[in-house]
Amino acid sequence: MNAIVESKSYVLGQGLTHGVVGPNGIGKTTLLRKIAGQHPSNGLTVFGEQPFDNRSVMDRTILMGIDNPLVDGWNIAKLLRLGKARW
């Protein structure tokens, strides 16, 4: 299998929506869970810190997957308002 991710360093622009695209089973959800601090990771930093179980990182990230569908009538703006109110 060829590596899809070629760089080990990425900076994502503020105010933009980003996505991860690839075939099933390649590790997209695992990567996102590591970024969100839900899974241990080796050498990964988010906001300059190790993300795993780190409140300061987890307070600044929202990760929703297919197993957590949005309530009818909700959109990303409402989700961000909810996250802001919660954290």
MILO-424244 format. One record per residue: x, y, z of N, C-alpha, C, CB in turn. Coordinates in pm, 1 decimal, padded with zeros to 6 digits. Glycine has a CB too. Layout:
N
[[X,Y,Z],[X,Y,Z],[X,Y,Z],[X,Y,Z]],
...
This chain:
87
[[00084.9,-00117.6,00000.0],[00000.0,00000.0,00000.0],[00089.2,00123.4,00000.0],[-00096.4,00000.0,00122.2]],
[[00057.7,00220.7,-00081.2],[00131.3,00346.8,-00084.7],[00079.5,00441.1,00022.1],[00120.7,00412.1,-00223.0]],
[[00169.5,00518.3,00078.9],[00129.4,00617.5,00178.5],[00058.4,00732.2,00109.8],[00251.3,00669.1,00257.9]],
[[-00052.4,00771.4,00165.1],[-00125.6,00885.2,00110.7],[-00075.0,01013.6,00173.6],[-00277.0,00869.6,00134.0]],
[[-00050.6,01011.5,00304.3],[00000.3,01128.7,00374.6],[00151.6,01129.1,00356.6],[-00040.1,01127.8,00527.5]],
[[00203.4,01232.8,00292.9],[00345.3,01237.9,00263.5],[00422.7,01328.4,00358.1],[00365.8,01283.4,00123.2]],
[[00356.5,01422.4,00421.4],[00422.9,01514.9,00512.6],[00381.0,01483.8,00655.0],[00390.1,01661.6,00477.0]],
[[00470.1,01506.9,00748.9],[00438.0,01483.9,00889.3],[00398.0,01612.1,00959.8],[00555.7,01421.1,00960.3]],
[[00390.9,01721.2,00886.9],[00357.6,01849.9,00948.1],[00255.3,01923.0,00862.4],[00484.3,01936.6,00966.7]],
[[00144.7,01959.2,00925.2],[00040.4,02032.9,00856.0],[-00004.0,02149.5,00942.7],[-00079.1,01941.0,00821.7]],
[[-00036.0,02260.2,00880.8],[-00095.8,02373.9,00948.9],[-00227.5,02399.7,00876.9],[-00000.7,02501.9,00948.3]],
[[-00336.2,02391.7,00952.3],[-00468.2,02411.2,00893.6],[-00512.2,02554.4,00916.9],[-00571.0,02311.8,00952.9]],
[[-00560.0,02619.7,00812.9],[-00601.1,02759.0,00821.1],[-00724.6,02779.3,00907.0],[-00626.4,02812.5,00683.9]],
[[-00727.7,02889.7,00979.6],[-00843.0,02923.5,01062.3],[-00960.9,02965.4,00976.6],[-00807.6,03034.4,01160.4]],
[[-01079.9,02940.0,01028.1],[-01201.3,02983.5,00960.6],[-01239.2,02899.6,00840.1],[-01186.2,03123.9,00918.4]],
[[-01171.3,02788.8,00820.8],[-01199.5,02701.7,00707.5],[-01253.3,02567.8,00756.2],[-01073.3,02681.2,00622.3]],
[[-01319.3,02496.7,00670.1],[-01363.7,02361.2,00700.1],[-01265.6,02266.1,00632.5],[-01512.1,02335.9,00651.6]],
[[-01218.4,02168.3,00708.1],[-01121.1,02072.6,00655.8],[-01180.3,01932.3,00660.1],[-00988.6,02078.4,00736.2]],
[[-01137.8,01848.6,00570.0],[-01184.8,01710.3,00567.5],[-01071.2,01616.0,00537.7],[-01295.7,01692.4,00464.8]],
[[-01093.4,01491.2,00570.2],[-00996.3,01385.1,00540.9],[-01068.8,01286.1,00450.6],[-00940.9,01314.9,00673.9]],
[[-01010.0,01259.1,00336.0],[-01073.6,01173.4,00237.1],[-00982.4,01056.0,00207.1],[-01106.4,01251.9,00108.1]],
[[-01040.3,00938.1,00196.5],[-00962.7,00820.0,00161.2],[-01049.5,00696.0,00169.3],[-00840.7,00805.6,00252.7]],
[[-00995.2,00583.5,00126.6],[-01073.5,00459.3,00127.7],[-01101.5,00410.8,00270.2],[-00999.9,00350.2,00049.4]],
[[-01203.2,00326.2,00281.0],[-01238.3,00268.2,00410.2],[-01119.1,00193.1,00469.3],[-01359.1,00174.0,00396.0]],
[[-01103.8,00205.1,00600.7],[-01001.8,00128.4,00671.4],[-00862.0,00185.4,00667.2],[-00997.9,-00006.1,00617.3]],
[[-00844.1,00304.2,00611.7],[-00709.5,00359.7,00598.9],[-00664.2,00436.2,00723.7],[-00703.6,00451.1,00478.8]],
[[-00760.0,00467.5,00813.9],[-00723.6,00533.3,00938.5],[-00769.8,00677.6,00952.4],[-00578.6,00529.3,00953.3]],
[[-00864.8,00719.2,00872.0],[-00913.5,00857.8,00879.0],[-00974.2,00888.2,01015.8],[-01017.5,00883.7,00768.5]],
[[-01064.4,00804.7,01060.9],[-01129.8,00827.6,01189.9],[-01030.3,00816.6,01303.6],[-01244.1,00728.4,01210.8]],
[[-00939.7,00722.9,01296.1],[-00836.8,00709.2,01399.7],[-00752.4,00834.9,01407.4],[-00747.5,00587.2,01372.3]],
[[-00711.8,00888.8,01294.2],[-00634.2,01013.3,01292.8],[-00712.5,01126.4,01358.1],[-00596.2,01051.8,01148.8]],
[[-00838.8,01141.2,01320.9],[-00919.9,01248.4,01377.3],[-00940.3,01230.4,01527.8],[-01054.8,01254.5,01306.7]],
[[-00956.5,01107.1,01572.8],[-00970.6,01081.5,01716.9],[-00841.0,01112.9,01791.2],[-01011.4,00935.1,01742.0]],
[[-00728.6,01088.3,01727.4],[-00600.5,01125.7,01788.9],[-00586.6,01277.2,01797.5],[-00482.9,01066.5,01709.3]],
[[-00623.6,01347.5,01691.4],[-00617.2,01493.8,01691.9],[-00709.5,01550.7,01799.5],[-00655.2,01550.4,01553.0]],
[[-00826.3,01489.9,01816.4],[-00924.2,01537.5,01914.8],[-00890.5,01494.8,02057.3],[-01062.0,01487.1,01878.6]],
[[-00783.5,01417.2,02075.8],[-00741.6,01377.6,02209.8],[-00811.8,01255.9,02265.0],[-00762.1,01489.0,02301.9]],
[[-00882.5,01182.7,02180.7],[-00956.8,01065.8,02226.5],[-00874.0,00937.7,02226.0],[-01078.3,01046.7,02141.0]],
[[-00766.8,00935.8,02148.8],[-00679.2,00818.0,02140.6],[-00534.7,00861.5,02162.2],[-00694.7,00745.5,02002.7]],
[[-00453.9,00776.2,02225.5],[-00311.0,00808.9,02241.1],[-00243.9,00821.0,02104.4],[-00239.0,00701.0,02326.6]],
[[-00141.8,00904.0,02097.3],[-00066.7,00919.8,01973.1],[00079.7,00944.4,02008.1],[-00124.3,01036.8,01886.3]],
[[00164.8,00907.7,01918.6],[00308.9,00923.8,01938.5],[00360.0,01041.4,01857.5],[00384.4,00795.6,01899.7]],
[[00404.6,01146.8,01922.8],[00466.1,01258.7,01853.3],[00369.1,01359.4,01793.2],[00551.9,01207.0,01747.0]],
[[00239.9,01335.6,01803.1],[00141.1,01428.1,01748.6],[00124.9,01546.4,01843.3],[00005.1,01357.1,01725.7]],
[[00123.5,01667.0,01787.8],[00092.8,01784.5,01869.0],[-00022.2,01860.5,01804.2],[00217.8,01876.1,01885.0]],
[[-00109.5,01912.0,01887.3],[-00223.6,01991.7,01843.7],[-00223.8,02116.8,01930.0],[-00360.1,01912.0,01855.4]],
[[-00226.5,02232.2,01868.5],[-00212.8,02358.8,01940.5],[-00084.5,02359.2,02023.2],[-00335.3,02383.4,02031.4]],
[[00019.3,02291.7,01972.8],[00149.8,02288.6,02038.8],[00158.3,02194.9,02157.5],[00185.5,02424.4,02083.3]],
[[00057.1,02110.7,02179.2],[00055.2,02020.2,02294.9],[00022.2,01878.4,02252.9],[-00045.9,02068.3,02399.1]],
[[00057.8,01781.9,02338.0],[00015.9,01643.9,02317.1],[-00135.2,01639.1,02341.1],[00093.8,01543.9,02412.7]],
[[-00214.4,01590.2,02245.7],[-00359.3,01600.3,02259.2],[-00426.9,01497.5,02349.7],[-00418.4,01590.6,02127.2]],
[[-00368.3,01378.8,02367.6],[-00440.4,01271.0,02435.4],[-00480.0,01308.9,02577.2],[-00356.0,01145.4,02438.0]],
[[-00609.5,01302.6,02602.2],[-00667.2,01328.3,02733.9],[-00621.2,01462.5,02790.9],[-00630.5,01216.0,02829.7]],
[[-00601.7,01559.8,02702.6],[-00551.3,01691.6,02741.0],[-00667.7,01790.1,02730.2],[-00429.5,01736.2,02650.5]],
[[-00713.1,01836.7,02844.2],[-00832.3,01921.1,02846.4],[-00817.1,02046.3,02760.2],[-00864.1,01961.0,02988.7]],
[[-00699.8,02108.7,02761.6],[-00683.9,02232.5,02684.7],[-00696.8,02208.3,02534.8],[-00549.0,02296.3,02715.1]],
[[-00659.9,02090.5,02487.3],[-00678.4,02055.6,02345.9],[-00822.5,02011.8,02322.6],[-00579.6,01943.2,02302.6]],
[[-00873.1,01925.5,02409.7],[-01007.4,01872.0,02392.1],[-01114.2,01981.0,02402.1],[-01034.1,01763.9,02495.3]],
[[-01087.4,02084.8,02478.7],[-01181.8,02196.3,02488.5],[-01189.1,02277.9,02360.2],[-01143.4,02286.5,02603.5]],
[[-01092.6,02260.2,02271.6],[-01088.5,02339.3,02148.3],[-01120.1,02257.3,02024.2],[-00952.9,02403.0,02132.7]],
[[-01162.2,02134.1,02041.2],[-01192.5,02048.5,01926.5],[-01332.0,01988.7,01939.7],[-01087.7,01936.7,01913.2]],
[[-01395.6,01967.3,01827.8],[-01524.1,01898.0,01821.7],[-01508.8,01789.1,01716.0],[-01644.3,01997.2,01787.7]],
[[-01538.3,01666.4,01753.6],[-01531.7,01555.7,01659.0],[-01664.8,01482.0,01663.4],[-01412.6,01459.6,01691.5]],
[[-01733.7,01483.2,01550.5],[-01858.8,01409.0,01537.2],[-01847.2,01319.0,01417.2],[-01981.0,01503.8,01524.1]],
[[-01888.3,01196.3,01434.2],[-01883.9,01101.5,01324.1],[-02021.9,01053.3,01286.8],[-01796.6,00984.2,01359.3]],
[[-02026.5,00956.0,01200.6],[-02152.2,00900.0,01153.3],[-02231.4,00838.9,01267.2],[-02126.7,00796.1,01045.9]],
[[-02161.8,00797.7,01373.4],[-02230.3,00738.1,01486.7],[-02296.0,00844.1,01576.7],[-02132.5,00654.3,01567.6]],
[[-02274.0,00972.7,01547.7],[-02335.4,01083.7,01619.9],[-02399.3,01179.0,01518.7],[-02230.2,01158.4,01708.5]],
[[-02507.9,01137.6,01455.2],[-02566.4,01225.3,01353.3],[-02624.2,01352.2,01415.6],[-02675.6,01151.0,01275.4]],
[[-02627.3,01459.4,01339.1],[-02686.8,01584.6,01385.1],[-02838.3,01570.2,01396.3],[-02650.8,01700.3,01289.6]],
[[-02893.5,01636.2,01494.5],[-03037.9,01641.3,01510.7],[-03096.4,01715.7,01390.6],[-03077.7,01710.6,01645.7]],
[[-03214.7,01675.6,01345.9],[-03278.8,01744.5,01233.0],[-03283.1,01894.7,01258.2],[-03421.7,01690.2,01209.5]],
[[-03245.8,01972.6,01159.3],[-03248.1,02117.3,01169.0],[-03119.0,02178.1,01223.0],[-03361.2,02158.6,01254.9]],
[[-03026.8,02095.3,01270.2],[-02898.9,02146.7,01319.5],[-02804.6,02165.1,01202.7],[-02837.0,02051.9,01425.2]],
[[-02708.1,02256.1,01219.8],[-02604.0,02276.8,01120.7],[-02472.5,02302.1,01194.9],[-02639.6,02395.8,01024.7]],
[[-02366.3,02327.2,01123.2],[-02235.0,02345.4,01185.4],[-02234.2,02467.8,01277.1],[-02126.4,02359.4,01077.7]],
[[-02305.8,02573.7,01240.1],[-02309.9,02693.8,01324.7],[-02371.6,02662.8,01460.9],[-02389.5,02806.0,01255.2]],
[[-02479.6,02586.6,01461.4],[-02543.9,02549.7,01588.1],[-02452.2,02457.9,01668.8],[-02680.4,02480.6,01562.4]],
[[-02385.4,02366.5,01603.5],[-02291.7,02277.4,01672.4],[-02179.2,02356.6,01737.5],[-02233.7,02174.4,01574.7]],
[[-02126.3,02456.2,01667.8],[-02019.2,02538.4,01724.8],[-02069.4,02621.8,01841.8],[-01959.6,02629.8,01617.8]],
[[-02191.8,02672.8,01833.1],[-02249.4,02746.2,01947.1],[-02266.1,02654.4,02068.1],[-02385.8,02808.1,01908.5]],
[[-02310.0,02533.1,02044.3],[-02324.9,02435.5,02152.1],[-02189.3,02404.9,02215.4],[-02390.0,02306.0,02099.4]],
[[-02087.9,02382.9,02131.2],[-01953.1,02357.9,02182.8],[-01901.1,02474.0,02264.7],[-01857.9,02329.5,02069.1]],
[[-01923.9,02594.5,02217.9],[-01879.3,02715.0,02291.4],[-01949.0,02726.2,02427.3],[-01907.0,02842.4,02207.9]],
[[-02079.5,02698.4,02428.1],[-02153.7,02705.5,02554.6],[-02107.9,02596.2,02651.5],[-02305.2,02692.9,02528.7]],
[[-02077.5,02480.2,02599.0],[-02035.4,02366.3,02683.9],[-01896.5,02389.1,02742.3],[-02036.4,02234.8,02602.7]],
[[-01805.0,02439.3,02658.5],[-01667.2,02451.5,02704.5],[-01626.2,02595.5,02719.4],[-01573.5,02381.6,02610.0]],
